[in-house]
């Protein structure tokens, strides 16, 4: 196995929830196979293992493998982990794959993350192993990680790239993991994404459960849409639905399709999507239930609008009873639900939606570590719809 650069240092305290740094050793070149022994050495120095009352506690509630494809994404994930590890101290593997590297290469360095202790309590620290792999050596990463996971605690894979048909890295890591977290909103080709994802989550990995940050971010939308069926006037709109329109935020086409799949399942609708047409990669569907036709449209907002949410609005319309529109109202974690009657009357209500920050969504998924059957069914439906997002 090739030699590796191992760098030691506690992460500097310039990020939230990270602690004061102190040097452990100067960077030096060692073999990858020595990472575990070097971690032991690091913790002996950090915790004062010889002391009867060490001030630092080494903690590990799970193994968290984060796979990224570029340095910028890796840096963003490093900042995210600063928040996650406070409540979920883990042995973290942050992998940066350099697919365009001209020659094979493996670099690694080890660091520790510590949360600020409460007065009178000991400092809790966990560890992070960064791997930078390139060229043919990318394929070696799963075996390196497998040899270093902490036994008897769950292993979670946070996969930050798309799926290939027979991915030589994803599949061994997914089988190693108890739980896999993806983010469908990252997909640039929703049709291909859901086709491949449906084959991955169909039970071919019986020991692995799956979750999706895009699905988690849609939780508030699902609650709001479910609540639409409560008031009598709104219930009539839902029961006699004629048209459904979802406007996605910037890059949120996959999230919009996933939400549409859930709505179709909830209302017992089925059907296939037509080829996209119009501007912004619009998609049109003809859904039906017992002969009742529902036209469903997905549009993307203009890239210049700067809508941060994956979903910009959802409108349910009944030709007989009016319409309901749900959209963020500019107030953090709030949305406006507006019901328009056929006579022109309007009722509006502002409702809380909860946080959709990435760190909160991921922290929640690390609590559950189970597959959501409703989500799996939505993935299957999205794949069956056969949506193909193209430019115009």
Residue pairs with C-beta under 8 A, 6 or more apart in sequence:
1 31
1 32
1 33
1 140
2 32
2 104
2 105
2 106
2 137
3 29
3 30
3 31
3 32
4 29
4 30
4 31
4 32
4 35
4 106
4 107
4 108
5 27
5 28
5 29
5 107
5 108
5 109
6 27
6 28
6 29
6 30
6 34
6 35
6 38
6 108
6 109
6 110
7 27
7 109
7 110
7 111
8 23
8 24
8 25
8 26
8 27
8 38
8 42
8 109
8 110
8 111
9 21
9 23
9 24
9 111
10 19
10 20
10 21
10 22
10 24
10 46
10 111
10 112
10 113
10 114
10 125
11 18
11 19
11 21
11 82
11 111
11 112
11 113
11 128
12 18
12 21
13 19
13 20
13 21
15 79
15 82
16 82
16 83
17 82
17 83
17 85
17 86
17 115
17 116
18 82
18 113
18 114
19 113
19 114
19 115
19 116
19 123
19 125
24 42
24 45
24 46
25 42
27 109
30 38
32 106
32 108
32 144
33 147
35 108
35 110
35 129
35 148
36 147
36 148
38 110
39 110
39 127
39 129
42 110
42 112
42 127
43 49
43 58
43 112
43 127
44 50
46 56
46 58
46 112
46 125
47 54
47 55
47 56
47 57
47 58
47 125
48 54
48 55
48 56
54 122
55 122
55 123
56 114
56 122
56 123
56 124
56 125
57 122
57 123
57 124
57 125
58 125
58 126
58 127
59 89
59 124
59 125
59 126
60 89
60 90
60 91
60 126
60 127
60 150
60 153
61 88
61 89
61 90
61 153
62 88
62 90
62 91
62 153
62 154
62 155
62 156
62 366
63 90
63 91
63 93
63 149
63 150
63 153
63 154
63 155
63 156
64 81
64 84
64 88
64 90
64 91
64 92
64 93
64 155
64 156
64 158
64 366
65 92
65 93
65 95
65 145
65 155
65 156
65 157
65 158
65 173
65 176
65 177
66 77
66 81
66 92
66 93
66 94
66 95
66 158
66 160
67 95
67 97
67 157
67 158
67 159
67 160
67 161
67 169
67 170
67 173
68 74
68 77
68 94
68 95
68 96
68 97
68 160
68 161
69 96
69 97
69 99
69 160
69 161
70 96
70 98
71 96
73 96
73 160
74 94
74 96
74 130
77 94
77 158
77 160
78 94
80 358
80 359
80 362
81 92
81 94
81 113
81 128
82 113
83 359
83 363
84 90
84 359
84 362
84 363
84 366
85 92
85 113
85 115
85 126
86 115
87 363
88 363
88 366
89 113
89 115
89 124
89 125
89 126
90 126
91 126
91 127
91 128
91 129
91 148
91 149
91 150
92 113
92 126
92 127
92 128
92 129
93 128
93 129
93 131
93 145
93 148
94 128
94 129
94 130
94 131
95 130
95 131
95 132
95 133
95 141
95 145
96 130
96 131
96 132
96 133
97 133
97 134
97 138
97 141
97 161
97 169
98 105
98 132
98 133
98 134
98 135
98 138
99 134
99 138
101 134
101 135
102 135
103 134
103 135
104 134
104 135
104 136
104 137
105 132
105 133
105 134
105 135
105 137
106 131
106 132
106 133
106 134
106 137
106 140
106 144
107 131
107 132
107 133
108 129
108 130
108 131
108 132
109 129
109 130
110 127
110 128
110 129
110 130
111 127
111 128
111 130
112 125
112 126
112 127
112 128
113 125
113 126
113 127
113 128
114 123
114 124
114 125
114 126
115 123
115 124
115 125
116 123
117 123
117 124
129 148
131 141
131 144
131 145
133 140
133 141
138 169
139 168
139 169
141 169
141 173
142 169
142 172
142 173
142 176
143 172
145 173
145 176
146 172
146 176
149 155
149 176
154 178
154 179
154 369
155 176
155 177
155 178
155 179
156 177
156 178
156 179
156 180
156 181
156 366
156 369
157 173
157 174
157 176
157 177
157 179
157 180
157 181
158 181
158 362
159 170
159 173
159 174
159 180
159 181
159 182
160 183
160 186
161 186
162 186
162 187
162 188
162 189
162 193
163 170
163 193
163 196
163 197
163 200
164 170
164 196
165 196
174 180
174 200
174 205
174 208
175 205
175 207
175 208
177 208
178 207
178 208
178 209
178 369
179 208
179 209
179 210
179 211
179 365
179 369
179 370
180 208
180 209
180 210
180 211
181 210
181 211
181 212
181 213
181 362
181 365
181 366
182 197
182 210
182 211
182 212
182 213
183 212
183 213
183 214
184 190
184 193
184 194
184 197
184 212
184 213
184 214
184 215
184 254
184 255
184 258
185 213
185 214
185 217
185 251
185 252
185 254
185 255
185 310
186 254
187 193
187 253
187 254
189 389
190 253
190 254
190 257
190 382
190 387
190 389
191 386
191 387
191 388
191 389
193 254
194 254
194 257
194 258
194 379
194 382
194 383
194 385
194 387
195 383
197 379
197 383
198 379
198 380
198 382
198 383
200 210
201 210
201 371
201 376
201 379
202 380
209 369
209 370
209 371
210 371
210 375
210 376
211 365
211 368
211 370
211 371
211 372
211 375
212 258
212 375
212 379
213 358
213 361
213 362
213 365
214 254
214 255
214 258
214 310
215 258
215 372
215 375
215 378
216 361
216 364
216 365
217 255
217 310
217 356
217 361
218 255
218 258
218 259
218 262
218 310
218 311
219 354
220 335
220 353
220 354
220 356
221 259
221 311
221 314
221 326
221 353
222 259
222 262
224 326
224 335
224 337
224 351
224 353
225 263
225 266
225 314
225 316
225 326
226 266
228 234
228 235
228 237
228 238
228 316
228 324
228 326
228 337
229 235
229 238
229 239
231 339
233 321
233 322
233 339
233 341
234 324
234 339
236 318
236 320
236 321
237 316
237 317
237 318
237 321
237 322
237 323
237 324
237 339
238 267
238 316
238 318
238 324
240 318
240 319
240 320
240 321
241 267
241 294
241 316
241 317
241 318
242 294
242 295
242 317
242 318
242 319
242 320
243 294
243 295
243 296
243 297
243 315
243 316
243 317
243 319
244 260
244 263
244 287
244 294
244 295
244 296
244 297
244 314
244 315
244 316
244 317
245 296
245 297
245 298
245 299
245 313
245 314
245 315
245 317
246 256
246 259
246 260
246 296
246 297
246 298
246 299
246 311
246 313
246 314
246 315
247 256
247 298
247 299
247 300
247 301
247 311
247 312
247 313
247 314
248 255
248 256
248 298
248 299
248 300
248 301
248 310
248 311
248 312
249 301
249 307
249 308
249 309
249 310
249 311
249 312
250 300
250 301
250 303
250 305
250 306
250 307
250 308
251 310
252 300
252 309
252 310
252 311
252 312
253 281
253 283
253 298
253 300
253 389
255 310
255 311
256 298
256 310
256 311
257 283
257 298
257 382
257 385
257 387
258 378
258 379
258 382
259 311
259 314
260 285
260 296
260 298
260 382
260 385
261 378
261 379
261 381
261 382
261 385
262 374
262 378
262 381
263 269
264 270
264 271
264 287
264 296
264 381
265 374
265 377
265 378
265 381
267 289
267 294
268 289
269 287
269 288
269 289
269 294
270 287
270 288
270 289
271 285
271 286
271 287
271 288
271 385
272 285
272 286
272 384
272 385
272 386
273 283
273 284
273 285
273 385
273 386
273 387
273 388
274 283
274 284
274 285
274 286
275 388
275 390
276 282
276 283
276 284
276 387
276 388
276 389
276 390
276 392
277 284
277 392
278 299
278 392
279 392
280 299
280 300
280 301
280 302
280 392
281 300
281 389
281 390
281 391
281 392
282 297
282 298
282 299
282 300
283 297
283 298
283 387
283 389
284 295
284 296
284 297
285 295
285 296
285 297
285 385
286 293
286 294
286 295
286 296
287 293
287 294
287 295
287 296
288 294
298 387
301 307
301 312
305 312
309 328
309 356
312 327
312 328
313 325
313 326
313 327
314 325
314 326
314 327
315 323
315 324
315 325
315 326
316 323
316 324
316 325
317 323
320 342
321 341
321 342
322 339
322 340
322 341
322 342
323 339
323 340
324 337
324 338
324 339
324 340
325 337
325 338
325 340
326 335
326 336
326 337
326 338
327 335
327 336
328 334
328 335
328 336
328 353
329 335
329 336
329 350
331 350
333 352
333 353
333 354
333 355
333 356
334 350
334 351
334 352
334 353
335 350
335 351
335 353
336 348
336 349
336 350
336 351
337 348
337 349
337 350
337 351
338 346
338 347
338 348
338 349
339 346
339 347
339 348
340 346
341 347
